[in-house]
Amino acid sequence: MPLEDALQEIEGVRVECGSEDWDGYGAAHISGESYFESIRFLKLIPKNIPYPSMGAEPDGQITLEWYKDRRCCFSVSVGKEKLAYAGLFGQESEHGEVPFRDEIPKVILDLISRVYN
């Protein structure tokens, strides 16, 4: 998927989940910080890594997901200047939170790569 398609997908998530209670269960609207930081994240993804699927979380953050199968997947929740992540790689799991500044942190790139290796 080209960057332009990824940016259109993230815009679709913003529109679809842009109002309070978008899920019928009290979800917060997509925050401006999460939306703009997600765009910045997408633009920093190296060319050798596929673009993720995108969705929204009830707390107003955008989630980016790389999925191979139900036992091999990785997601990143994009907040203001921070990335929360979780991944399942067979019997192993990884999770944590890292600052998001000028580049995608190496730990995130390494874990995305594990989905496809």
Order of alpha helices (4+ residues) and beta strands (2+ residues): alpha-alpha-beta-beta-beta-beta-beta-alpha
